[in-house]
Amino acid sequence: MTASTANIPIAIIGAGIAGLTLAIRLRQAGYAVKIFEARSEEVGSEGAFLTLAPNGINALKALGLAERISARGIQTLGIEMLNASGKRLALIDERKLQHESAAASITLPRSALLEELLMAAKAAGAEICFGHALTDLEREGACVVLRFANGVAVRAAWVAGCDGVWSKTRRLAFPDAPPPTYTGLTGTGGFIDLPAVAPTDGFMRMVFGEHAFFGYIKAEQGPVFWFDSFPLAEHDAMARPDPRALAAFTRRLHAGDPEPVGEIAANITHVPRAYPIYDMAHLPRWHDGQIVLAGEAAHAVSPHAGQGASMAIEDVVVLAACVTHHSTRPAAFAAYQELRRERAEHVVKISRQRGTQKQAKGRFALLLRDLILPWVIPFGARTAHSVMRYRADHAPLVKPGL
Ligand SMILES: Cc1cc2nc3c(=O)[nH]c(=O)nc-3n(C[C@H](O)[C@H](O)[C@H](O)COP(=O)(O)OP(=O)(O)OC[C@H]3O[C@@H](n4cnc5c(N)ncnc54)[C@H](O)[C@@H]3O)c2cc1C
């Protein structure tokens, strides 16, 4: 497709990870883009932190942002997994893989990632309209007319739905699409200053506790980055408890966990919100020739494999390559779906499998889990590492193997 200099811009719905990276990449290729974001503020504090895997950092290289974004986080060398008594179940050392992939895993506050992406999108010349929640869309000849909750209506050359797991774009464009599935787990997370807690030497330490799963990482300087996940009924997961009540619940959940998890949990006084964890195994269509989906709008990945953000950035690199390479939009979108869908569904599956390991309840189930995990984890790590080796920045138009 030739770069559009016409007055009608491409509309991107959502200024999250997929939306901002797509705007940057399309601007770099010379397209006029406008982002419409429901949030009224530029960068919220929601979402605590995430880890970008080597494949995500390598995808960021295509945008020229890998170094800047890596500098905002903690280099994460691997994962140490412990059982409820503090006994090591496995140590997954990613250093060899990271060396071979020429990229580290980076754990960073979500707000830092969004800040960098927002800055880069503005510098690239993308127009960003906050306070614009998409409510309706209508195909009108070669264009799409978008309507927003604030009464604004806009005409777009084509639309990229980057509006996350509950994507309104997806629901409007593909009303028969299956909804996301609740995985049975809910998560929380945050940052806490605890100088007495020892640094984790670059490793994310994760504990399969008696009642819940807990993970944390701490650099030489700075706070403890912590998260947890626990089984919860969907109805309860959708409730929005008071942050102090949620903190009290978190303290109780981890009170018996091995140190320093017990100590970290005991000091948690405020948990802004919980995240019910949904995923979406298969979406029959990612596009209709005028409207295309990327990131969680196309393939919601539960966070257990630490791949959702990386997959969103990969999507964008491949989508932008298809748009610039193919002479028609339908051909570009069809190529994008063909290149991405199988890999995304594979990652959704891996992540879902990891999540089931966190659902064990009762003494017998915990005992069995302790016996099985040391065998299962190395196999899971090999699968995860093969996902991390993919280089979207090198060959975005070549279908990756699984
Ligand atoms: C607790 C938790 C921990 C996670 N940890 C990791 C991790 O360690 N590593 C990792 O790779 N991934 C992780 N993830 C997943 C990762 O956060 C997502 O995969 C990633 O944010 C997806 O990016 P996205 O741009 O597709 O969606 P989002 O980041 O959700 O962005 C969607 C944007 O669209 C906007 N929007 C929604 N509806 C509308 C509308 N109607 N109109 C306009 N705008 C709209 C939203 O406000 C939002 O800004 C985690 C997720 C959770 C919940």
The ligand as a Gaussian input file, in Angstrom:
#p B3LYP/6-31G(d) Opt

LIG

0 1
 C       -2.130000      -8.088000      36.041000
 C       -1.539000      -8.192000      34.660000
 C       -0.183000      -8.474000      34.535000
 C        0.387000      -8.584000      33.271000
 N        1.707000      -8.874000      33.159000
 C        2.271000      -8.966000      31.939000
 C        3.663000      -9.245000      31.792000
 O        4.411000      -9.404000      32.754000
 N        4.168000      -9.298000      30.526000
 C        3.384000      -9.093000      29.429000
 O        3.897000      -9.150000      28.313000
 N        2.069000      -8.849000      29.539000
 C        1.505000      -8.770000      30.760000
 N        0.182000      -8.518000      30.873000
 C       -0.633000      -8.405000      29.650000
 C       -0.453000      -7.039000      29.013000
 O       -0.730000      -6.043000      29.952000
 C       -1.392000      -6.915000      27.843000
 O       -1.183000      -7.994000      26.972000
 C       -1.150000      -5.610000      27.082000
 O       -1.453000      -4.521000      27.912000
 C       -1.997000      -5.585000      25.838000
 O       -1.867000      -4.351000      25.209000
 P       -3.060000      -3.767000      24.335000
 O       -2.556000      -2.484000      23.801000
 O       -3.569000      -4.804000      23.421000
 O       -4.226000      -3.504000      25.377000
 P       -4.265000      -2.453000      26.603000
 O       -2.897000      -2.236000      27.152000
 O       -5.327000      -2.967000      27.503000
 O       -4.740000      -1.113000      25.925000
 C       -6.045000      -0.924000      25.429000
 C       -6.363000       0.566000      25.428000
 O       -7.606000       0.758000      24.784000
 C       -8.368000       1.697000      25.523000
 N       -9.798000       1.477000      25.235000
 C      -10.591000       0.472000      25.656000
 N      -11.830000       0.601000      25.182000
 C      -11.831000       1.712000      24.408000
 C      -12.827000       2.386000      23.633000
 N      -14.094000       1.931000      23.548000
 N      -12.472000       3.506000      22.959000
 C      -11.211000       3.997000      23.016000
 N      -10.239000       3.418000      23.752000
 C      -10.538000       2.286000      24.432000
 C       -8.001000       1.412000      26.962000
 O       -8.283000       2.518000      27.814000
 C       -6.505000       1.142000      26.839000
 O       -5.723000       2.304000      26.953000
 C       -0.417000      -8.407000      32.123000
 C       -1.780000      -8.100000      32.257000
 C       -2.323000      -7.991000      33.517000
 C       -3.787000      -7.660000      33.636000

